[in-house]
Amino acid sequence: MIMKTATKKIGLAALVILGIFLVTTSCNKEEALDTSALTANVDGELYTAEVFDEIAEIGDEALDLAETNESNLKTGVVFGYSRLSECVTVTKVITDTLITTTIDFGEVNCLCNDGRERRGKIIMTHEGHYWDGTVYIDFAFDNFFVDDNQVVGEKQVMQTINNDGNRESVISINGSLILADGSGTISLVAEKVRTIVVGSDTKTKRDDAIETTGNSTVILADGTVVTTDILSPLVRKHEMNCFMYIVQGVLQIVHGEASPITIDYGNGECDNLATVTQDGVSVVVELQRKCNKSI
């Protein structure tokens, strides 16, 4: 059995798991483990997926912020959000049944509460009652950058209340990330289901636990095709000091012609450890948040 305890930290510049860099430790001290071979194939695809996944979290916080007082113009200061910060301005405009929410990070990089730097705008439009009914949501981007990588494309969401009374979203993503270092573009097509299994009855994110299932296909800047499949629902808890890490679930990645890689995030304990396995060889990794300037 692999113990989820990191004992020796080795930096891996090539490995970015969901916007997080990993520090690894061998699960077998007697084995000369080639960590670079094990981990080198899980880089930009998962960072790109995380950038698009975070947009739903930003949308939740923006709509909560837009309803906190009577003014149309609001900022994220003092509200304690996981992602929005004081340099973000949210404006909501209602036209008949259509609600347009503009999330403006400004023209220069805004350091957000999740450690990412963002600039530009997310344009969110929806019809329906966002918090407790069926709602159709479109996300578009206006000169929008995350960690200096430009986000383009679209994200569409159909959100309903499921039989358990929880908010459940069917999500389609067709987007790209234009890399800040000029090395090219990563494209992403994804179909996912996101369910707020705890905290659906409140607007705050701090009490949320979210499960995500689904799959994606990524084409890297060099043309390599990468597929990801969620084998067991990925769980993120939004309590303080926990929300930046997935704490449960299993993800499988197939990078080009390489053999599959699995990432096991554990049993739900709020830690920053996961186990990465390929061809029967495993390493325990310590997840550490970082702000990527490029991939």
N, C-alpha and C positions, 0 to 999 in steps of 0.2 A: 504493500500500500504506500502510495506517495504521500508524505507529510507535506502540508502546505506551509512550510517554513523556509524562508529564504535565508541561506547562511553565507553565501559568497556572491557578491554583486559584480557582474560583468556587464559593462555598457554595450548596448547593441544599437548602433546608429541606424542600421537598416530596418529595424523592426518598429512599426507604429501600429499598435492595436487600438482601433477605435479612437484615434486621437490621443493615445496614451503611449509613452515609450516604456519599454520593458527592461528590467534588470533581471538576469537569469541566474539560476543556480542548478547544478546538476542534481538529479535525484539519486544518482549512484556515484559516490565519490571515487570508486575504483575504475569507473569507465571514462575513457578519454572522449568526452562528448563533444562533437563538432557542432557547437551552438550556431555558428554562422550558417552552416548547411541546413540546419533545422528551421531556422527562423527567417532566412533572407527573402523568402517568397511571400511574406504577408506584410506588405508595406502600404503603398498608396491606396489600394482598393478599400481597405477598412477605414482609413482616415476619411476618404471621400464619402463613404456611407455614413460615418458619424456626423460629418458636417451637415448632410441633408437630414439625418434623423433629429438633430438638435433643433431644427426649425420648428417642429411641432411643439417642443418645450417652450421655445421663444414665443410662439403664438399664444399658448396658454397664458403665459405671464403677461404678455402685452394686452390681452383682452381683460384680464383681471385688473391690470393697471389702469386701463381706459375707463373702468367702471368705479374707480375709487373716489372720484369727486366729480363736480359738475363741469369743470373746465375741459375743453376739447384737447388741450395741449398738456401733456403730462411727462414727467421724467421718472426714472427708476430709483431715485435717491430715497434712502431710508426705508424702503419697502422690504428689503432683505430677500430679494429674488435670487434664485440659483444662477441665472444666466444674465438677465438684464442688470445694468448698473446705472450710475448717475449720469453717464454721458449719452444715454438713449432717450429719445423723444418718441412718444406714441400719440398718433392722431387718429381719431375714429370719425368717419363721415357716414351718415345713413341716407340712402336714396331709395325711397319706396321700400322694397323688401331686401335690398342689397346693402350690406354693411362692408365698408372698405376701411381697413386698419393699416396705417402706414407706420412701420417700425423703422425709425431713422437713427442710425448709429453715427451720423455725421460724415464729414468729408475727410477726416483724418482718423487714424485707428483709435477705436474706443476699446479700452481694456474692460472686458466683461467679467462678471463675478465667477465664471467658470474657467477663467484663465486664458480664454481666447481673445484675440484682437479682431474686431470687426469694424467695417466702415461701409457706407452706402445704405441702401434701403431694402427691406422686405415688404412687399405689397401683399396683404392678405385680404381676400374677399370671401364673404360667406353669406349664405341665406339659411334661415332657420334659427332655432334657439340653441345657442352654442353649448350651454352647460347641461341641459337635461332633455334634449330631443334629437331629432334627426337633422343633421346639418351638412351642407356641402361646402367644402373649403378649397380655395385655390391659393397657392403661394407663387408669386412671381418675384423677380429680383431686378433692382435698378442699381447698376454699378456697385454690386454687392461683393465684398471681399471678406474672407475669413483667413486670418494669419497671412495676409497679402496674396492668397490664392483667390482668383475670381470665380464666383459661383454663378452659373448660368443654367437655364432650363426651367423646369416647372415641377411642382409637387401638388398632387390632388388628393383630397381626403374626403371620404364619406364616413361621417361619425354618427353612431346610433347608441341607444341604450340596450344592452343585451339582456338576456333572460335573468341574469343575476343582478341586474340593476346597475351594471358598471358601464362606463363610457368605453366604447369599442370603435376603433377607427380602421377602415380598410384604406390603405395608402398605396398610391402609385407614384413612382418617381422616374422622371426621364431628364437627367441633368448631366452637367459636366463641371469639372474643376480645371481652370486654366492655371497652370502651375506658376508660382511666383518666380522661380529660377529660370524661366524661359525654356524649360525642357520639353514642353508640350502640354497635352490635355488628357485628363482621365475622364472617361464617360461612364455613366452609371444608369442602369435600368433596374428597378426594384419593385417588388410587390410584397407588402408586409401587412400584418395585422397587429395593431398596438392596443392593448387593453389596460385600463387603469383598474387593477384588481383591488386596490385599497385607496381610498380617498376620492372616489368619484363624486361623492356628495358634497364636496367642498371645492372652492376655487383656488385655495392655496396649494402650492406644490409640495410643501414640506411634509405633508402626510401621505403623499402618493407612493404607491408601489406599482410599477408598470412592467407588464410582460409583453415581449415582442416575438412574433414568429414570422416566417417567410423566407424569401431568397432574393438574390440579386446576381446580375451579370455586370462585370466591369471590364472595360477595355483600357489597358494602361497606355501611357504615352508611347511606348515602344511597340504597341500592337498586341501585346500578350492579353489573352482572354482569361479572366478569373471568375469563377463562380463561388458563391457562398450560400450555404444552406444552414438554417437554424434547426438543429436536431432536437434540441430541448429548449423551451422558451427562455429567452434571455430576460433576466430580471434586474431592474434598476430601482433602488430605493432612494427617495428624495429627501431623506433626513439630512441634517447638517453633517458635513464631512463624509458623506457616503454617496451622494448622488452622482459623482463624477466617474464612478466605477460600476461596471456590471458585476453583480455579486452571485449570480446563479445562471445556469444554462450551459448548453454546449453548442458551439459553432463549428461547422466544417468548411474548409477553404480548399479549392482546387485551383492551383496556379499553373496555367498552361498545361504542359505534359507531366508535371511533377505529381508525385503521389499525394493523397489528401493529407491535410493538416487539420487536427481538431484542437479547439481551445475549450477547456472546461473551467468555468468561472467559479465552481464551488457549490456549496449547499445553501447559500443565502446569507451566510455570515457577512457582516459589513466589514470586509477587509479589502486589500488591494492585491490579492494573490490569485493566480490562475495557473493551470497546467496546460502546456502546449505539447502535443504529441504528433510525431510523424514516423511511419515505418517502425512502430513499436518502441521508439525512443522518446522519452519525455523529459521536459525540464519544468521546474516550478519557476514562475516568473512573478516579480514584484512590479505591479503597475504604478507608474508615477506620471501624473499629469504634466504635460508641457505644452507650450504655445509654439506650434510648428511654423517657421517662417517659409519653408518650402518642403517638398517631399523628395 
